[in-house]
Amino acid sequence: MTTPTPAGELRRRLGVGDAVVIGLGSMVGAGIFAALGPAARAAGPGLLIGLAVAALVAYCNAMSSARLAALYPASGGTYVYGRERLGEFWGYAAGWSFVVGKTASCAAMALTVGVYVLPEQAHAVAVAAVVALTAVNYGGIQKSAWLTRAIVAVVLAVLACVVVVCLTSGTSDEGWSGVAGWNGVGDVLQAAGLLFFAFAGYARIATLGEEVRDPARTIPRAIPLALGIALVVYGCVAVAVLSVLGSDGVSAVGAPLAEAVRAAGVPGLVPVVRAGAAAASLGSLLALVLGVSRTMLAMARDGHLPVGLASVHPRFRVPHRAELVVGGVVAVLAATVDVRSAVGFSSFGVLVYYAIANASAWTLDAAPARRVGPAVGLIGCVALAFSLPVGSVAAGAAVVAAGVVAYGVRASVRRRRARGHR
């Protein structure tokens, strides 16, 4: 007999496979379709080095997140870990950075759907996508996992076609003449920071900790498995596209995967690649809304956001008010912002979030060997965050600072009230 879920708590329905799929739905998404071009413009021939750096930082972050999630299997991810390991302020800073950064990511993903489906009405399509996926999430986590599984299958099939077409074409060796060498360290780090945008989805597994069965066992298995699959996919796609276009060709076009199959002599596959990009963006958007709403739930439970956002639907067992708020804010952003500015801003916020995750993992074990991963992850996150374009760093730092100020004001009010009750 199934044990009933207590009121106010989420239902544990996700196994290892479901958790891996949700992580892949975030990672193997629009990033691989959109991030290669900007990263190639930053790093030039050093694109693959930037990809390797982003992968190393992502791996360290994933291992830190997996260890922490097994110890604290509750909704909220690094918001919970920072609070428990470093103190309330650091938990709040992580949660705030995640919410604002990933809300920008949601808008970017929605706009990517619009650009690929109907470019002349991109904003309208983006808003419609947000409304539709918010409705899916409202219906329960299991429905979201089923839809994500279907999207991941489609995207992986499309990417496999791109790799095979590029590597078996008569032009598959021509692009390598433009890949030798690499740009300066700063340029490669900026490319890695932009590519990190495409790797960050494994956090969604941790933020769903309250909805995973046997989380102490499931989460540490699901996070590295999802990341490993994503790394293999990204590496294969990057090599295949570079083999046809070279780094100059990748940096010169807005949709490098579509252009690569065209240059490989299979223009009929271009519409399929565009459809795959739209599906990938939908998968990322679906998983992102899940993660942001669960972090808002955890912060509302602790009084850092309006308490009404902690409400759990009595039937669907989801944080329905948080999901509606996230959907509404993302819909407004999708109707007004530009996708490129959203990516850099999002990367800054997410890197701050993972820096706090690594700092939290550092406190778990005093053994030097166990601290190497968190140390590398922390240093990598800080380096990549401040290697992003100046505008992204300035905007991200300003919004994070605004959240810190708000926290200080609330803390001061609470202290005054406490003194008044004495």
Steps between C-alpha positions, in 0.01 A plus 500: 500500500632844408578727793296822470694822449466738798330832427744769388758249369576392145449144381804276436439349157826529307745213461854505361381491139254785548760712679760439226249595231407824677870587530556422132194702408674802651851434367444351155286795408524826314852564630663263252307662215564860605815517716756369250489817288561756778762272658684466167498878458663532843752215481557458125707186446498441876132402499567138595730613782219723628262204482745289701536772767121536527470122530761485778328770704162335439637163616635648826170677558306182430701295747457766769126520430462122509667467840294783646172379349545157654541663843220758457233346272257793507371743238722802452842364400789729596264733682459219756868393489633853551258562785591177678876505443593870484216689665171663413652787301691275260197279447296808415771630264503165317122484474471861381775452239334184375152648477604815311757322281275213404200725445713672236585154362131420473444812294797416277371147439150622423636753252714232336183301439347804333806573286511147360124445461382838368777764492272787403277433802767374738374685808140385454605137456726529806216620720273221372771242581533633855124483557477145363789360703385672817171315457688169459704560816186595691358155425771319695866399488434163335337664196805729473736201511307320224505803271868561571580138410334541159680829434840358595449205263420734209796730571750215533379356170544835324848552645599148396395584144709818506809311621467220244433736208792728585757229570413296191483791256768571242576829674549352847876566502500851357394679817792375707732742321324776693517330840874483563635723776298701750432853616613652831408358839242771566319428174494127565365556853226725359406225254495249788272733697259523209509124440436439871150631432438173315639274775319630807187285478611228742404736783139429413545149641614640834229765521240225457641310799166493680335320205764228447461149638786389730686829441816403688556228239323639194643854480874410524444249220282718278712819502831357368315272258306789347811719483706223343246445222482875435880529480522221243221654292649852510848378415380300201288786368777760541756283321257420219400863438857625520612234253271655237493873579819563698501748786462799266195346337341411834549853632359664187149347506210517742397134462825305455345153512253583224777660293726199557254251350441740210876527440529122528271469197172404668288818493184295541602432860497873590126507590551190715784670687283807555219282635751328729619837628144601579436169681826537692403849611162372619671227701735749662216739577292223655781389733604857583152598618500188719829597663423869553157432651644243746769744613233767550302245705797439731574873540134576571493230769783687674339841464740641239219521244124554556366208706219438250759363255553204736150370426483144363198401291288247695438282195803532271753539785695775319594855615226640279517865605877510452459343157238755400720789616802363310287449189363854520839666545660294223211580264556873556874466441447286191280773356756775557867392529770391256625140516871583479500734799306241701766229449792696647292627793379149572852355491622750759219421744537124459878511548451690827252228602750222430784685670293483820427131434872425483570706811230299678648168382843614627364482855385137472840336550829625642706248298708693241427248224124547547537877471677510164179482296314772692811724490540463123127554451496814716802657331365404157158654567650831615741512204229425243252742656739794474620398152152554352428813292523819709131582456395159629730526802376852583131410470539174688701655781246783534204263534682272744597807705137617500400165646768528768376847594142369524621221728677752723189717525282202597755382756509847655120511522491157665760606758304816588180300538677246720629776728150652516355171629747470786 
